[in-house]
Amino acid sequence: MKTAYVFPGQGSQFKGMGLDLYQSSDSAKALFEKANEILGFEITKIMFEGTEEELKQTNVTQPAIFIHSVILAKINPDFSPNMVAGHSLGEFSALVAAGALSFEDGLSLVAKRAAAMQKACEIRPSTMAAILGLADHVIEEICASITDEIVVPANYNCPGQVVISGTIEGVERANELLKAAGAKRALVLPVGGAFHSPLMEPAREELAAAINAAQFEPPICPVYQNVNAKPATEVTVIKENLISQLTAPVRWTQSVEQMVADGAEVFVESGPGKVLQGLVKKIASTVEVKSI
């Protein structure tokens, strides 16, 4: 049976995350300490003892989820993936787990990504909204019809669940039109900005330089990337797709469908929470889902 390992994105964090790993495994503890060193602050203290509010800060959230997800895979003796994928931030975790990037380089890139995204958010007020119960093509058409503001589909999470992203005015207008078109809900999300939209262009440019400077290796298995939902093993392709990711939608539904078409029967989530297990079951009800 082919096994796909999947890695979660922002929003999966929780108070006390990773503490059990730190206390029960010497190799995990060493990686946590290395993470503190790389970041230049004690992220472990915030992960293990911090408040939910502290954990929500972008410069904490993204590295914390990455660290937790990668360590789970690294210390798992059964980690032998036929394919991997990660949701947004999780793509960096997937690349490190599959050996395309070192833990050190992966964490440095994630920290730079978080800082670049935060800066981009401050340039222009922007937001995201979850749209439930509407076909993808209807959402795409309505977003495209708003031409004087920026609003685009950002996350194709599962059938009937798409997140849109853009300027505050653009998202508000789209929400009204989407509800009128039959959406069950159009819910503005508590996020700092318009991730996976053209408004992340300044962050994309900043991160592109860091990605191009990092040392990548061919992964041990295909990595299904967010931008096109296709398997990649070539370093140049992986880097190009990773750079494009910040301003392009996360094609999670399509990624899972492609992995299933390519033989995946078991999906294992490596990271905090169970968000991806729920999404995978909605996309492909016949597969087995579990976590490390």
C-alpha positions as CSV (number, residue, x, y, z in Angstrom):
1,M,0.0,0.0,0.0
2,K,1.3,3.4,-0.9
3,T,1.5,5.9,1.9
4,A,1.4,9.7,1.6
5,Y,2.6,11.8,4.5
6,V,1.0,15.2,4.8
7,F,2.0,18.3,6.8
8,P,-0.3,21.0,8.2
9,G,-0.2,24.7,7.8
10,Q,-0.9,27.7,9.9
11,G,-3.8,27.3,12.4
12,S,-2.9,23.9,13.7
13,Q,-0.9,25.3,16.7
14,F,-2.0,24.6,20.3
15,K,-0.6,25.5,23.8
16,G,1.9,22.9,24.9
17,M,2.6,21.6,21.4
18,G,5.8,19.5,21.2
19,L,6.4,19.2,25.0
20,D,5.7,15.4,25.0
21,L,8.3,15.0,22.2
22,Y,10.9,17.1,24.0
23,Q,10.5,15.1,27.2
24,S,10.4,11.6,25.7
25,S,13.1,11.7,22.9
26,D,16.7,12.8,23.1
27,S,16.9,13.2,19.3
28,A,13.7,15.4,19.4
29,K,15.2,17.4,22.3
30,A,18.4,18.1,20.3
31,L,16.3,19.3,17.3
32,F,14.2,21.6,19.5
33,E,17.4,23.1,21.0
34,K,18.9,23.5,17.6
35,A,15.7,25.4,16.5
36,N,16.1,27.8,19.5
37,E,19.7,28.4,18.3
38,I,18.8,29.0,14.6
39,L,15.9,31.4,15.5
40,G,17.8,33.3,18.1
41,F,15.0,33.1,20.7
42,E,13.5,30.3,22.9
43,I,10.6,29.2,20.7
44,T,10.3,26.1,22.9
45,K,9.3,28.2,25.9
46,I,6.4,29.8,23.9
47,M,5.4,26.4,22.4
48,F,5.4,24.6,25.7
49,E,4.3,27.4,28.1
50,G,3.0,30.3,26.0
51,T,-0.5,31.6,25.7
52,E,-2.7,31.0,22.6
53,E,-2.2,34.7,21.9
54,E,1.6,34.4,21.9
55,L,1.4,31.3,19.7
56,K,-0.8,33.2,17.1
57,Q,2.0,35.6,16.3
58,T,3.2,34.8,12.7
59,N,6.9,34.8,13.6
60,V,6.0,32.1,16.2
61,T,3.2,30.2,14.6
62,Q,5.0,29.3,11.3
63,P,8.3,28.1,12.8
64,A,6.4,26.3,15.7
65,I,4.3,24.2,13.3
66,F,7.2,23.5,11.1
67,I,9.4,22.4,14.0
68,H,6.7,20.1,15.5
69,S,5.8,18.6,12.1
70,V,9.4,17.9,11.0
71,I,10.5,16.4,14.4
72,L,7.6,14.0,14.4
73,A,8.7,12.7,11.0
74,K,12.4,12.7,11.8
75,I,12.1,10.6,15.0
76,N,9.5,8.2,13.5
77,P,11.3,4.9,12.7
78,D,8.5,3.9,10.3
79,F,8.8,7.1,8.2
80,S,9.1,5.8,4.7
81,P,6.9,7.8,2.4
82,N,5.9,7.0,-1.2
83,M,4.9,10.7,-1.6
84,V,4.6,13.8,0.6
85,A,2.7,17.1,0.5
86,G,2.1,20.0,2.8
87,H,-0.6,22.6,3.1
88,S,0.9,26.1,2.5
89,L,3.6,26.4,5.2
90,G,3.4,22.6,5.5
91,E,5.1,22.3,2.1
92,F,8.4,23.4,3.8
93,S,7.9,20.7,6.4
94,A,7.3,18.1,3.6
95,L,10.4,19.1,1.8
96,V,12.6,18.8,4.9
97,A,11.0,15.5,5.9
98,A,11.7,14.2,2.3
99,G,15.3,15.3,2.5
100,A,15.1,18.1,-0.1
101,L,16.2,20.6,2.5
102,S,18.1,20.4,5.8
103,F,16.3,21.1,9.0
104,E,18.5,24.2,9.5
105,D,17.8,25.6,6.0
106,G,14.1,24.8,6.2
107,L,13.7,26.5,9.5
108,S,15.6,29.6,8.3
109,L,13.4,29.8,5.2
110,V,10.2,29.5,7.3
111,A,11.4,32.3,9.7
112,K,12.2,34.5,6.7
113,R,8.8,33.6,5.1
114,A,6.9,34.6,8.3
115,A,8.7,37.9,8.5
116,A,8.2,38.7,4.8
117,M,4.5,37.8,5.0
118,Q,4.1,40.0,8.1
119,K,5.7,42.9,6.3
120,A,3.5,42.4,3.2
121,C,0.4,42.4,5.5
122,E,1.4,45.8,6.8
123,I,1.7,47.5,3.4
124,R,-2.0,47.2,2.6
125,P,-5.0,46.2,4.9
126,S,-6.2,42.8,3.6
127,T,-8.0,39.7,4.8
128,M,-9.3,36.2,3.9
129,A,-12.7,34.5,4.1
130,A,-13.9,30.9,4.1
131,I,-16.7,30.1,1.6
132,L,-18.7,27.0,2.3
133,G,-21.2,25.1,0.1
134,L,-20.4,26.6,-3.3
135,A,-18.8,25.1,-6.4
136,D,-15.3,26.2,-7.2
137,H,-16.1,27.6,-10.6
138,V,-18.8,29.9,-9.1
139,I,-16.3,31.3,-6.6
140,E,-13.7,31.8,-9.3
141,E,-16.2,33.6,-11.6
142,I,-17.4,35.9,-8.8
143,C,-13.9,36.8,-7.7
144,A,-12.9,37.5,-11.4
145,S,-16.0,39.8,-11.8
146,I,-14.6,42.2,-9.1
147,T,-12.0,44.1,-11.1
148,D,-11.5,47.3,-9.1
149,E,-10.3,45.5,-6.0
150,I,-8.1,42.4,-5.4
151,V,-9.9,39.2,-4.4
152,V,-8.9,35.6,-5.5
153,P,-9.4,32.0,-4.5
154,A,-6.5,31.2,-2.1
155,N,-7.1,27.7,-0.7
156,Y,-9.0,24.9,-2.3
157,N,-9.3,22.9,0.9
158,C,-11.9,20.3,0.0
159,P,-15.1,20.2,-2.1
160,G,-17.4,22.9,-0.8
161,Q,-14.7,24.7,1.2
162,V,-12.6,27.4,-0.5
163,V,-10.9,30.3,1.1
164,I,-10.7,33.7,-0.7
165,S,-8.1,36.3,-0.2
166,G,-7.7,40.0,-1.0
167,T,-8.3,43.6,0.0
168,I,-10.8,44.1,2.8
169,E,-13.2,45.8,0.4
170,G,-12.7,43.1,-2.3
171,V,-13.4,40.3,0.2
172,E,-16.4,42.0,1.7
173,R,-17.9,42.6,-1.7
174,A,-17.2,39.0,-2.8
175,N,-18.8,37.7,0.4
176,E,-22.1,39.5,-0.4
177,L,-22.1,38.2,-4.0
178,L,-21.2,34.6,-2.9
179,K,-24.0,34.5,-0.3
180,A,-26.4,35.8,-3.0
181,A,-25.2,33.0,-5.3
182,G,-26.0,30.4,-2.6
183,A,-23.0,30.0,-0.3
184,K,-24.0,28.4,3.0
185,R,-21.4,30.7,4.8
186,A,-19.0,33.4,3.9
187,L,-16.9,33.8,7.0
188,V,-14.1,36.4,7.4
189,L,-11.1,34.7,9.0
190,P,-9.0,36.1,11.9
191,V,-5.8,36.4,9.9
192,G,-3.3,39.3,9.4
193,G,-3.5,39.6,5.7
194,A,-4.3,38.2,2.2
195,F,-2.1,35.1,2.0
196,H,-1.8,33.3,-1.4
197,S,-2.9,36.4,-3.3
198,P,-1.2,39.1,-5.5
199,L,-0.9,41.2,-2.3
200,M,1.9,38.8,-1.2
201,E,4.1,39.9,-4.1
202,P,6.6,41.8,-1.9
203,A,7.0,38.7,0.3
204,R,7.4,36.5,-2.7
205,E,10.2,38.6,-4.1
206,E,12.0,38.6,-0.7
207,L,11.6,34.9,-0.2
208,A,12.7,34.1,-3.8
209,A,16.2,35.4,-3.0
210,A,16.4,33.2,0.1
211,I,15.1,30.1,-1.6
212,N,17.5,30.5,-4.5
213,A,20.4,30.9,-2.1
214,A,19.4,27.7,-0.1
215,Q,20.9,24.3,-0.8
216,F,18.3,21.9,-2.1
217,E,18.7,18.1,-2.9
218,P,16.5,15.7,-4.8
219,P,13.9,14.4,-2.3
220,I,13.6,10.7,-1.4
221,C,10.1,10.6,-3.0
222,P,7.8,12.9,-5.1
223,V,6.6,16.1,-3.4
224,Y,3.1,17.2,-4.5
225,Q,3.3,21.0,-4.5
226,N,0.6,23.5,-3.8
227,V,0.9,25.5,-6.9
228,N,0.0,22.8,-9.5
229,A,-0.9,19.7,-7.4
230,K,1.7,17.7,-9.4
231,P,4.6,15.5,-8.1
232,A,8.0,17.1,-8.3
233,T,11.5,15.6,-7.8
234,E,13.7,18.0,-9.7
235,V,15.4,20.7,-7.6
236,T,14.8,23.5,-10.1
237,V,11.1,22.7,-10.4
238,I,10.7,22.4,-6.6
239,K,12.3,25.8,-6.1
240,E,10.3,27.5,-8.8
241,N,7.0,26.1,-7.4
242,L,8.0,27.1,-3.8
243,I,8.7,30.7,-4.9
244,S,5.3,30.9,-6.7
245,Q,3.5,29.5,-3.7
246,L,3.1,32.8,-1.8
247,T,1.0,34.5,-4.5
248,A,-0.8,31.4,-5.9
249,P,-3.6,29.4,-4.5
250,V,-3.1,26.3,-2.4
251,R,-4.6,23.5,-4.6
252,W,-5.0,21.0,-1.7
253,T,-8.1,19.3,-3.1
254,Q,-6.4,18.7,-6.4
255,S,-3.2,17.5,-4.7
256,V,-5.0,14.9,-2.6
257,E,-7.0,13.8,-5.7
258,Q,-3.7,13.4,-7.7
259,M,-2.0,11.4,-4.9
260,V,-5.0,9.1,-4.8
261,A,-4.9,8.7,-8.6
262,D,-1.2,7.9,-8.2
263,G,-1.9,5.1,-5.8
264,A,-2.0,6.6,-2.3
265,E,-4.2,4.5,0.0
266,V,-3.0,5.7,3.4
267,F,-2.6,9.4,4.4
268,V,-0.5,10.1,7.6
269,E,-0.6,13.5,9.1
270,S,2.7,14.6,10.6
271,G,2.2,17.7,12.8
272,P,-0.1,19.3,15.4
273,G,-3.8,18.8,15.1
274,K,-5.9,16.7,12.7
275,V,-7.1,19.4,10.2
276,L,-5.6,17.6,7.2
277,Q,-7.1,14.2,8.1
278,G,-10.6,15.8,8.1
279,L,-9.9,17.5,4.7
280,V,-8.5,14.3,3.1
281,K,-11.6,12.3,4.2
282,K,-13.8,14.9,2.6
283,I,-11.8,14.7,-0.7
284,A,-11.3,10.9,-0.8
285,S,-13.6,9.0,1.5
286,T,-12.2,5.6,0.8
287,V,-8.6,6.2,1.9
288,E,-7.3,5.5,5.4
289,V,-6.2,8.5,7.4
290,K,-4.2,8.6,10.6
291,S,-1.5,10.6,12.4
292,I,2.0,9.8,13.7
